[in-house]
């Protein structure tokens, strides 16, 4: 009865029937999708398990092969040990040791050539001696580091660089700049003075052999030596090692206008007077030397005016107290009020002057073309008066300062002193041998060079 009613109901409602069919299809499609998804998941899981099993199998195979290889290797070693006798092993060991010991002593490991640069005071052979290296020495005992340490241990070497190129050794050194040396009063020890005012005691024979390159510093105070070192550091382009080497001795020198001058006795016998501030002018010595005439000449360096003057050595060597008595012009030449204390001496001088005047008159009568020789104008052995001055000079005189063109002075006349001339218009005096012009200071009876 129910079935009949259901059938009837379906027949009576087609729309409901279609809806039910659609619902059934959807449920069926969902079930199929879930089933396919489950199948795919199981397949992936199976593939993963298969890969892991395959990987494990490969590892097992590899381990097996490695074990087999090690077994074969051990077997081979055991086989070799069985067939290599003990004496053979000892022979092989001896050969290997011999090769290791002998190879460093072969010709390929010996020094073939040595070169040295940067040295001035030391010779190349002395540098090699300090480095304790020579040609055919073994490289194994002469590494660059060891040679650098030996060189820099020397007090005269500031820095050393040793490089190796194959079998060649190159040594480059930087020596300290030596200003001079002095001898200690007690103990007779020799000390070098560097441009940095460092004192180095000379203890080795090699260092003593370098003394020919340095001037001897005689009785110079520490302050003066320090100023000389300052000049060397401040003027490296002028005060080079070559310039310093020209000087044999440096001594203190005193003048009224500079109590701390220097007297430089040069290797060639000439003498230079200078202040420490003008010491750099020594770089022009070579140029001046070409124009000098005579031996054992004296020069004065004037750094302020950039000039080098040739002066009378006789005048410079006298003490200031002796210059008036032995070198300078008598006061009566420039001071008309000056009177001699000894009248007898004055009368004798007049008589001798009269005798010489009569002799000069006789000479003039015998030869009209001959210039008469008088006490005030002796013959000039130099034949001419050097012209040392050009331009305007400011000259300090007892009457005040004045600007004079010394080269334009044309009233030079003989004075009472041999080889000296006097200019009445300027009250200056000129040495005929050197050409140096002087001013006269009556208060001290001293003549000062311009």
Secondary structure, DSSP 4 states (H G I P E B T S, - for coil): -HHHHHHHHHHH-HHHHHHHHHHHHHHHHHHHHHHHHHHHHHHHHHHHHHHHHHHHHHHHHHHHHHHHHHHHHHHHHHHHHHHS-HHHHHHHHHHHHHHHHHHTTSGGGB--EEEEES-SSS-HHHHHHHHT--TT-BGGG--HHHHHHHHHTSTTEEEEEEEEETTEEEEEEEEPPEEEEEE-TTT--EEEEETT--EEE--SHHHHGGGGGSEEEES--HHHHHHHHHHHHHTTTTS-HHHHHTEEEEEEEEETTEEEEEEEEETTS-EEEE-GGGGGGGGGHHHHHTT--SSS-EEEEETTTTEEEEE-HHHHHS-HHHIIIIISPPHHHH-TT---S-HHHHHHHHHHHHHHHHHHHHHHHH-TTSPPPBTTB---TTSS------SEEEEEETTEEEEEEGGG---EEE-SSTTEEEETTTTEEEETTT--EEEEETTTTEEEE-
